[in-house]
Amino acid sequence: MATPTTTPTPLKKPGSSKRRRREALAFYLFISPWIIGFLVFLLGPMIASVYYSLTDWDSFTPPKWVGLDNYTKLLTDDPAFWKALWNTFYYAAISVPLGLILGLWLANLLNKQVRARKLFRTLIYLPTLVPLVATAMIFKMVLAPSGPVNDFLGVFGIDGPSWLIDGPWVKPALILMSVWGAGSATVLLLAAMKGIPRELYEAAEVDGAGATRQFWSITLPHLTPIIFFNLIMGLIGAFQVFSQVYILTPKSNRGAYDAAQTMVPLLFDQAFGFYHMGYASAISWLLFAVILVFTALAFRTARRWVFYETEVK
């Protein structure tokens, strides 16, 4: 009768547990500044804003509890909120897809073997390094009634509009400015293109596929993870647009300002213009809910069109 064999338990080295404790202590020591910063500057204010959104508070007197009155007023009795929400949707619905398409087109062009392509890559990415305030001031001059854009349109006999003065043209002007920052998406897409195996294109050429078919069947599917990332970041950034509206549409021109007012400028006005801190906190959480819904929808639909090379379905 065979006797069962037992595997001997390996003996732990005497210094291994002490070394692990030292490594754990060093880990928590190095990460503690981030943890403290997150608790003090992010999580703490977020929890406080939830409370303030349920109060009437002007930041000078003690907050007065009002429950859900701020949310009820926003959703049922504040046309400015719905106007700002519509302007935000309008801006995001056009600027985000436009930025994705432009970034994809530029990346595809820069991926070709053209002369001075490194210079072109630098020039396309350079605008993303310019501070947003400086960019807004430049566009304020470019989009002036007698600015370069209207001068260019005048060459073709087109009478250019007052982009930043006429209400119907303010949102297109902001969207036009958003295209200026397509360089960051271009760089990411270009890096992803460089990672596509060359063998796939060689096999497609053997099968007789042209450049267009190769792009739609090979290049684009491999770029969908980066496109998805740019889509999420673009949605979040578009719903939080602020500096462009605040700089390009001054309050002195109420028609243009109201036509371009989005959610964050509305929040800013309520908080620091009228000192309705509780009301502004409610706006911020409704904006958070809107961003969360659209981000969840993007993740929900991602499995239908995002292709991961190593994914097994």
C-alpha contacts under 8 A as a table, 3 or more apart, distances in Angstrom:
res1	aa1	res2	aa2	distance
12	K	16	S	6.89
13	K	16	S	5.37
13	K	17	S	7.86
14	P	17	S	7.05
14	P	18	K	7.86
15	G	18	K	5.27
15	G	19	R	6.03
16	S	19	R	5.05
16	S	20	R	6.18
17	S	20	R	5.07
17	S	21	R	6.27
18	K	21	R	5.13
18	K	22	R	6.29
19	R	22	R	5.07
19	R	23	E	6.17
20	R	23	E	5.00
20	R	24	A	6.06
21	R	24	A	5.06
21	R	25	L	6.03
22	R	25	L	5.03
22	R	26	A	6.09
23	E	26	A	5.05
23	E	27	F	6.06
24	A	27	F	4.97
24	A	28	Y	6.28
25	L	28	Y	5.32
25	L	29	L	6.02
26	A	29	L	4.94
26	A	30	F	6.12
27	F	30	F	5.35
27	F	31	I	6.17
28	Y	31	I	5.10
28	Y	32	S	5.70
29	L	32	S	5.28
29	L	33	P	7.96
30	F	33	P	6.96
31	I	34	W	5.55
31	I	35	I	6.36
32	S	35	I	4.93
32	S	36	I	5.95
33	P	36	I	5.20
33	P	37	G	6.01
34	W	37	G	5.02
34	W	38	F	5.96
35	I	38	F	5.08
35	I	39	L	6.17
36	I	39	L	5.22
36	I	40	V	5.98
37	G	40	V	5.23
37	G	41	F	5.47
37	G	42	L	7.24
38	F	41	F	5.56
38	F	42	L	5.02
38	F	43	L	6.00
39	L	42	L	5.84
39	L	43	L	4.89
39	L	44	G	5.60
40	V	43	L	6.55
40	V	44	G	5.37
40	V	45	P	7.37
41	F	44	G	6.30
41	F	45	P	6.33
42	L	45	P	5.55
42	L	46	M	6.11
43	L	46	M	5.08
43	L	47	I	6.25
44	G	47	I	5.32
44	G	48	A	6.22
45	P	48	A	4.91
45	P	49	S	5.96
46	M	49	S	5.11
46	M	50	V	6.45
47	I	50	V	5.26
47	I	51	Y	6.72
48	A	51	Y	5.21
48	A	52	Y	6.22
49	S	52	Y	4.90
49	S	53	S	5.92
49	S	278	G	7.84
49	S	281	S	5.63
50	V	53	S	5.25
50	V	54	L	6.93
50	V	281	S	7.10
50	V	282	A	7.73
50	V	285	W	7.69
51	Y	54	L	5.47
51	Y	55	T	6.93
52	Y	55	T	5.04
52	Y	56	D	7.39
52	Y	57	W	7.01
52	Y	63	P	7.31
52	Y	277	M	7.24
52	Y	278	G	4.84
52	Y	281	S	6.38
52	Y	282	A	7.99
53	S	56	D	7.80
53	S	70	N	6.91
53	S	277	M	7.78
53	S	278	G	4.49
53	S	279	Y	6.09
53	S	280	A	7.31
53	S	281	S	4.68
53	S	282	A	4.55
54	L	65	W	6.17
54	L	66	V	5.72
54	L	67	G	4.68
54	L	68	L	5.81
54	L	69	D	7.33
54	L	70	N	6.77
54	L	278	G	6.64
54	L	282	A	7.51
55	T	63	P	5.78
55	T	64	K	5.12
55	T	65	W	4.25
55	T	66	V	4.92
55	T	67	G	6.45
55	T	70	N	7.76
55	T	278	G	5.43
55	T	279	Y	7.94
56	D	63	P	5.62
56	D	64	K	5.00
56	D	65	W	6.35
56	D	66	V	6.37
56	D	276	H	7.28
56	D	277	M	7.45
56	D	278	G	5.22
56	D	279	Y	7.12
57	W	60	F	7.66
57	W	61	T	6.83
57	W	62	P	6.73
57	W	63	P	4.43
57	W	64	K	6.35
57	W	275	Y	7.87
57	W	276	H	6.25
57	W	277	M	5.52
57	W	278	G	5.18
58	D	61	T	6.34
58	D	63	P	7.45
58	D	275	Y	4.93
58	D	276	H	5.23
58	D	277	M	5.45
58	D	278	G	7.31
59	S	62	P	7.50
59	S	63	P	7.77
59	S	275	Y	6.97
59	S	277	M	6.56
66	V	69	D	5.78
66	V	70	N	7.58
67	G	70	N	7.59
68	L	71	Y	5.39
68	L	72	T	6.16
69	D	72	T	4.99
69	D	73	K	6.02
70	N	73	K	5.24
70	N	74	L	6.20
70	N	278	G	7.46
70	N	279	Y	5.62
70	N	282	A	6.31
71	Y	74	L	5.09
71	Y	75	L	6.19
71	Y	282	A	6.12
71	Y	283	I	7.87
72	T	75	L	5.32
72	T	76	T	5.89
72	T	77	D	7.50
73	K	76	T	5.32
73	K	77	D	4.81
73	K	78	D	6.13
74	L	77	D	5.91
74	L	78	D	5.11
74	L	81	F	6.31
74	L	283	I	7.68
75	L	78	D	6.72
75	L	81	F	7.72
75	L	82	W	7.85
78	D	81	F	5.59
78	D	82	W	7.12
79	P	82	W	5.28
79	P	83	K	6.13
80	A	83	K	5.01
80	A	84	A	6.05
81	F	84	A	5.17
81	F	85	L	6.09
81	F	263	M	7.46
81	F	266	L	7.54
82	W	85	L	4.92
82	W	86	W	6.06
83	K	86	W	5.14
83	K	87	N	6.21
83	K	261	Q	7.84
83	K	262	T	7.92
84	A	87	N	5.05
84	A	88	T	6.13
84	A	260	A	7.77
84	A	261	Q	5.42
84	A	262	T	4.34
84	A	263	M	5.28
84	A	266	L	7.02
85	L	88	T	5.06
85	L	89	F	6.22
85	L	262	T	6.31
85	L	263	M	5.96
86	W	89	F	5.05
86	W	90	Y	6.07
86	W	262	T	7.91
87	N	90	Y	5.01
87	N	91	Y	6.12
87	N	171	K	7.79
87	N	259	A	7.51
87	N	260	A	6.40
87	N	261	Q	6.68
87	N	262	T	5.56
88	T	91	Y	5.15
88	T	92	A	6.08
88	T	238	A	7.40
88	T	239	F	5.97
88	T	261	Q	8.00
88	T	262	T	5.06
88	T	263	M	6.50
89	F	92	A	5.17
89	F	93	A	5.81
89	F	239	F	7.57
90	Y	93	A	5.29
90	Y	94	I	6.47
91	Y	94	I	5.64
91	Y	95	S	5.80
91	Y	171	K	6.80
91	Y	174	L	7.80
91	Y	175	I	6.47
91	Y	238	A	6.93
92	A	95	S	5.31
92	A	96	V	5.57
92	A	235	L	6.49
92	A	238	A	5.12
92	A	239	F	6.50
93	A	96	V	6.19
93	A	97	P	6.88
94	I	97	P	5.84
94	I	98	L	6.02
94	I	175	I	7.21
95	S	98	L	5.09
95	S	99	G	5.94
95	S	175	I	5.38
95	S	176	L	7.97
95	S	178	S	6.41
95	S	179	V	7.22
95	S	238	A	7.57
96	V	99	G	5.18
96	V	100	L	6.27
96	V	231	L	6.93
96	V	234	G	5.63
96	V	235	L	6.55
96	V	238	A	7.19
97	P	100	L	5.03
97	P	101	I	6.11
97	P	231	L	7.93
98	L	101	I	5.23
98	L	102	L	6.04
98	L	179	V	7.28
99	G	102	L	5.18
99	G	103	G	5.91
99	G	178	S	7.50
99	G	179	V	5.76
99	G	181	G	7.96
99	G	182	A	5.60
99	G	185	A	7.88
100	L	103	G	5.17
100	L	104	L	6.11
100	L	182	A	7.67
100	L	185	A	7.22
100	L	227	I	7.09
100	L	230	N	7.19
100	L	231	L	7.31
101	I	104	L	5.17
101	I	105	W	6.12
102	L	105	W	5.08
102	L	106	L	6.09
102	L	179	V	7.79
102	L	182	A	6.86
103	G	106	L	5.21
103	G	107	A	6.02
103	G	182	A	5.53
103	G	183	G	6.73
103	G	185	A	5.51
103	G	186	T	4.44
103	G	189	L	7.47
104	L	107	A	5.14
104	L	108	N	6.13
104	L	185	A	7.85
104	L	186	T	6.36
104	L	189	L	6.67
105	W	108	N	5.21
105	W	109	L	6.32
106	L	109	L	5.08
106	L	110	L	6.11
106	L	186	T	6.31
107	A	110	L	5.10
107	A	111	N	6.02
107	A	186	T	5.12
107	A	187	V	7.05
107	A	189	L	6.04
107	A	190	L	4.96
108	N	111	N	5.17
108	N	112	K	6.97
108	N	190	L	7.23
109	L	112	K	5.71
110	L	113	Q	7.75
110	L	114	V	7.57
110	L	117	R	6.16
110	L	120	F	7.48
110	L	121	R	6.86
110	L	190	L	7.42
111	N	190	L	6.53
111	N	193	M	7.34
111	N	194	K	7.78
113	Q	117	R	7.48
114	V	117	R	5.67
116	A	119	L	5.31
116	A	120	F	6.51
117	R	120	F	4.98
117	R	121	R	6.15
118	K	121	R	5.08
118	K	122	T	6.32
119	L	122	T	5.15
119	L	123	L	6.24
120	F	123	L	5.06
120	F	124	I	6.13
121	R	124	I	5.26
121	R	125	Y	6.25
121	R	187	V	7.82
122	T	125	Y	5.27
122	T	126	L	5.86
123	L	126	L	5.13
123	L	127	P	7.48
124	I	127	P	6.71
124	I	182	A	7.96
124	I	183	G	5.26
125	Y	128	T	5.80
125	Y	129	L	7.44
125	Y	182	A	7.88
125	Y	183	G	4.33
125	Y	184	S	6.19
125	Y	186	T	7.77
125	Y	187	V	7.18
126	L	129	L	5.48
126	L	130	V	7.14
126	L	183	G	7.42
127	P	130	V	5.35
127	P	180	W	6.66
127	P	181	G	6.27
127	P	183	G	7.11
128	T	131	P	7.76
128	T	180	W	7.72
128	T	181	G	5.31
128	T	182	A	7.74
128	T	183	G	6.30
128	T	184	S	6.57
130	V	134	A	6.77
130	V	135	T	6.52
131	P	134	A	5.38
131	P	135	T	6.30
132	L	135	T	4.97
132	L	136	A	6.11
132	L	243	S	7.29
132	L	244	Q	7.74
133	V	136	A	5.08
133	V	137	M	6.29
133	V	243	S	6.95
133	V	244	Q	7.66
133	V	247	I	7.58
134	A	137	M	5.13
134	A	138	I	6.25
135	T	138	I	5.10
135	T	139	F	6.25
136	A	139	F	5.11
136	A	140	K	6.07
136	A	177	M	7.88
136	A	243	S	7.89
136	A	244	Q	5.95
136	A	247	I	6.64
136	A	248	L	6.61
137	M	140	K	4.93
137	M	141	M	6.65
137	M	247	I	7.51
137	M	248	L	7.56
138	I	141	M	5.38
138	I	142	V	6.21
139	F	142	V	4.69
139	F	143	L	5.73
139	F	177	M	7.06
140	K	143	L	5.49
140	K	144	A	6.15
140	K	164	L	7.78
140	K	248	L	6.15
141	M	144	A	5.21
141	M	147	G	6.15
142	V	147	G	4.92
142	V	148	P	5.45
142	V	149	V	6.18
143	L	146	S	7.88
143	L	147	G	5.52
143	L	148	P	7.11
143	L	149	V	6.04
143	L	150	N	7.33
143	L	162	S	7.69
143	L	163	W	6.01
143	L	164	L	7.08
143	L	173	A	7.60
144	A	147	G	4.58
144	A	148	P	7.91
144	A	150	N	7.81
144	A	162	S	6.78
144	A	163	W	6.91
144	A	164	L	7.21
145	P	150	N	6.53
145	P	160	G	7.31
145	P	161	P	6.81
145	P	162	S	5.06
145	P	163	W	7.12
146	S	150	N	6.25
146	S	151	D	6.70
147	G	150	N	5.71
147	G	151	D	6.23
148	P	151	D	4.89
148	P	152	F	6.03
149	V	152	F	5.14
149	V	153	L	6.33
149	V	160	G	7.73
150	N	153	L	4.94
150	N	154	G	6.02
150	N	159	D	7.15
150	N	160	G	4.71
150	N	161	P	7.36
151	D	154	G	4.97
151	D	155	V	6.68
151	D	160	G	7.81
152	F	155	V	5.41
152	F	156	F	7.46
153	L	156	F	5.56
153	L	157	G	6.67
153	L	158	I	5.15
153	L	159	D	6.78
153	L	160	G	6.13
154	G	157	G	4.80
154	G	158	I	4.95
154	G	159	D	5.93
154	G	160	G	6.96
155	V	158	I	7.29
161	P	166	D	7.55
161	P	169	W	7.35
162	S	165	I	5.32
162	S	166	D	5.60
162	S	169	W	7.26
163	W	166	D	6.11
163	W	169	W	5.05
163	W	170	V	5.57
163	W	172	P	7.92
163	W	173	A	6.00
164	L	167	G	7.52
164	L	169	W	6.79
164	L	170	V	5.13
164	L	173	A	7.02
164	L	248	L	6.76
164	L	249	T	6.48
164	L	256	A	6.73
165	I	169	W	7.71
165	I	170	V	7.04
165	I	249	T	7.83
165	I	253	N	7.25
165	I	255	G	7.78
165	I	256	A	5.60
166	D	169	W	5.66
166	D	170	V	6.57
166	D	255	G	7.42
166	D	256	A	6.01
167	G	170	V	5.51
167	G	171	K	7.96
167	G	255	G	5.75
167	G	256	A	4.43
167	G	257	Y	7.76
167	G	258	D	7.88
167	G	259	A	5.29
167	G	260	A	7.51
168	P	171	K	6.97
168	P	172	P	7.95
168	P	259	A	7.06
169	W	172	P	5.42
169	W	173	A	6.26
170	V	173	A	5.08
170	V	174	L	6.39
170	V	249	T	7.96
170	V	256	A	6.38
170	V	259	A	6.95
170	V	260	A	6.05
171	K	174	L	5.06
171	K	175	I	6.22
171	K	259	A	7.43
171	K	260	A	5.71
172	P	175	I	4.97
172	P	176	L	6.04
173	A	176	L	5.00
173	A	177	M	6.29
174	L	177	M	5.05
174	L	178	S	6.34
174	L	244	Q	6.92
174	L	245	V	7.51
175	I	178	S	5.01
175	I	179	V	6.72
176	L	179	V	5.47
176	L	180	W	7.31
177	M	180	W	5.42
177	M	181	G	7.82
178	S	181	G	5.83
178	S	182	A	7.58
179	V	182	A	5.52
180	W	183	G	7.59
181	G	184	S	6.71
182	A	185	A	5.58
182	A	186	T	6.30
183	G	186	T	4.88
183	G	187	V	6.24
184	S	187	V	5.34
184	S	188	L	6.60
185	A	188	L	5.30
185	A	189	L	6.20
185	A	230	N	6.39
186	T	189	L	5.19
186	T	190	L	5.96
187	V	190	L	5.07
187	V	191	A	6.17
188	L	191	A	5.17
188	L	192	A	6.32
188	L	226	I	6.92
189	L	192	A	5.04
189	L	193	M	6.20
189	L	223	L	6.69
189	L	226	I	6.34
189	L	227	I	7.54
190	L	193	M	5.03
190	L	194	K	6.42
191	A	194	K	5.22
191	A	195	G	6.71
192	A	195	G	5.17
192	A	196	I	6.85
192	A	222	H	7.69
192	A	223	L	6.35
192	A	226	I	7.36
193	M	196	I	5.48
193	M	219	T	6.95
193	M	222	H	7.81
193	M	223	L	7.08
196	I	200	L	7.97
196	I	219	T	7.40
196	I	222	H	6.99
197	P	200	L	5.92
197	P	201	Y	7.67
198	R	201	Y	5.45
198	R	202	E	6.46
199	E	202	E	5.00
199	E	203	A	6.10
200	L	203	A	5.21
200	L	204	A	6.23
200	L	218	I	7.25
201	Y	204	A	4.97
201	Y	205	E	6.13
201	Y	214	Q	6.81
201	Y	218	I	7.46
202	E	205	E	5.08
202	E	206	V	6.32
203	A	206	V	5.11
203	A	207	D	6.41
204	A	207	D	5.04
204	A	208	G	6.36
204	A	209	A	5.29
204	A	214	Q	6.81
205	E	208	G	4.99
205	E	209	A	5.28
205	E	210	G	6.97
206	V	209	A	7.51
209	A	212	T	7.95
209	A	213	R	5.72
209	A	214	Q	6.25
210	G	213	R	5.37
210	G	214	Q	6.13
211	A	214	Q	5.09
211	A	215	F	6.20
212	T	215	F	5.17
212	T	216	W	6.43
213	R	216	W	5.28
213	R	217	S	5.88
213	R	218	I	7.99
214	Q	217	S	5.25
214	Q	218	I	5.33
214	Q	219	T	6.58
215	F	218	I	5.59
215	F	219	T	4.66
215	F	220	L	5.90
216	W	219	T	6.22
216	W	220	L	5.36
216	W	221	P	7.28
217	S	220	L	6.58
217	S	221	P	6.59
218	I	221	P	5.83
218	I	222	H	6.47
219	T	222	H	5.46
219	T	223	L	6.34
220	L	223	L	5.06
220	L	224	T	6.37
221	P	224	T	5.40
221	P	306	V	7.27
221	P	307	F	5.82
222	H	225	P	7.22
222	H	307	F	6.43
222	H	308	Y	7.24
222	H	309	E	7.34
223	L	226	I	5.47
223	L	227	I	6.16
224	T	227	I	4.82
224	T	228	F	5.91
224	T	305	W	7.28
224	T	306	V	5.00
224	T	307	F	6.00
225	P	228	F	5.04
225	P	229	F	6.27
225	P	306	V	5.79
225	P	307	F	6.63
225	P	308	Y	6.95
226	I	229	F	4.99
226	I	230	N	6.16
227	I	230	N	5.08
227	I	231	L	6.01
228	F	231	L	4.93
228	F	232	I	6.31
228	F	302	A	7.47
228	F	306	V	7.13
229	F	232	I	5.29
229	F	233	M	6.25
230	N	233	M	5.18
230	N	234	G	5.71
231	L	234	G	5.03
231	L	235	L	6.06
232	I	235	L	5.23
232	I	236	I	6.33
232	I	295	T	6.47
232	I	298	A	7.38
233	M	236	I	5.24
233	M	237	G	6.09
234	G	237	G	5.10
234	G	238	A	5.90
235	L	238	A	5.14
235	L	239	F	6.17
235	L	291	I	7.60
235	L	294	F	7.90
235	L	295	T	7.66
236	I	239	F	5.43
236	I	240	Q	6.39
236	I	291	I	6.46
237	G	240	Q	5.15
237	G	241	V	6.19
238	A	241	V	5.24
239	F	263	M	7.39
239	F	287	L	7.87
239	F	291	I	7.03
240	Q	263	M	7.21
240	Q	264	V	5.95
241	V	244	Q	6.98
241	V	245	V	7.40
241	V	262	T	7.26
241	V	263	M	7.98
241	V	264	V	6.67
242	F	245	V	5.48
242	F	246	Y	6.09
242	F	262	T	7.47
242	F	264	V	5.72
242	F	265	P	5.73
243	S	246	Y	5.06
243	S	247	I	5.97
244	Q	247	I	5.41
244	Q	248	L	5.77
244	Q	249	T	7.96
245	V	248	L	5.46
245	V	249	T	5.57
245	V	257	Y	7.64
245	V	260	A	6.56
245	V	261	Q	6.72
245	V	262	T	7.71
245	V	265	P	7.30
246	Y	249	T	5.87
246	Y	250	P	6.40
246	Y	265	P	6.83
247	I	250	P	6.33
249	T	253	N	7.05
249	T	256	A	6.16
249	T	257	Y	5.13
249	T	260	A	7.45
250	P	253	N	5.95
250	P	254	R	7.78
250	P	257	Y	6.34
251	K	254	R	5.51
251	K	257	Y	5.86
253	N	256	A	5.70
253	N	257	Y	6.09
254	R	257	Y	4.95
254	R	258	D	5.79
255	G	258	D	5.41
255	G	259	A	6.15
256	A	259	A	5.06
256	A	260	A	6.21
257	Y	260	A	5.27
257	Y	261	Q	5.74
258	D	261	Q	5.12
261	Q	265	P	6.18
261	Q	266	L	6.61
262	T	265	P	5.74
262	T	266	L	6.29
263	M	266	L	5.14
263	M	267	L	6.18
263	M	283	I	7.73
263	M	287	L	7.16
264	V	267	L	4.89
264	V	268	F	6.07
264	V	284	S	7.84
265	P	268	F	4.88
265	P	269	D	6.09
266	L	269	D	5.17
266	L	270	Q	6.26
267	L	270	Q	5.25
267	L	271	A	6.11
267	L	280	A	5.06
267	L	281	S	7.84
267	L	283	I	6.19
267	L	284	S	6.87
268	F	271	A	5.17
268	F	272	F	5.78
268	F	273	G	7.09
268	F	280	A	7.38
269	D	272	F	5.51
269	D	273	G	4.54
269	D	274	F	6.47
270	Q	273	G	5.60
270	Q	274	F	5.09
270	Q	275	Y	6.02
270	Q	276	H	5.25
270	Q	277	M	6.92
270	Q	279	Y	6.99
270	Q	280	A	5.55
271	A	274	F	6.11
271	A	275	Y	4.68
271	A	276	H	5.06
271	A	277	M	4.76
271	A	279	Y	7.60
271	A	280	A	5.34
272	F	275	Y	5.14
272	F	276	H	7.64
272	F	277	M	7.86
276	H	279	Y	5.30
276	H	280	A	6.11
277	M	280	A	5.02
277	M	281	S	6.09
278	G	281	S	5.06
278	G	282	A	6.41
279	Y	282	A	5.15
279	Y	283	I	6.45
280	A	283	I	4.98
280	A	284	S	6.26
281	S	284	S	5.05
281	S	285	W	6.42
282	A	285	W	5.27
282	A	286	L	6.28
283	I	286	L	5.15
283	I	287	L	6.11
284	S	287	L	5.04
284	S	288	F	6.13
285	W	288	F	4.79
285	W	289	A	6.16
286	L	289	A	4.97
286	L	290	V	6.28
287	L	290	V	5.06
287	L	291	I	6.24
288	F	291	I	5.20
288	F	292	L	6.03
289	A	292	L	4.98
289	A	293	V	6.15
290	V	293	V	5.19
290	V	294	F	6.39
291	I	294	F	5.33
291	I	295	T	6.01
292	L	295	T	5.13
292	L	296	A	6.00
293	V	296	A	5.14
293	V	297	L	6.20
294	F	297	L	5.02
294	F	298	A	6.21
295	T	298	A	5.06
295	T	299	F	6.30
296	A	299	F	5.10
296	A	300	R	5.96
297	L	300	R	4.88
297	L	301	T	6.21
298	A	301	T	5.36
298	A	302	A	5.99
299	F	302	A	5.00
299	F	303	R	7.57
300	R	303	R	6.91
301	T	304	R	5.67
301	T	305	W	7.32
302	A	305	W	5.59
302	A	306	V	5.30
303	R	306	V	5.69
303	R	307	F	7.80
307	F	311	E	7.83
308	Y	311	E	5.23
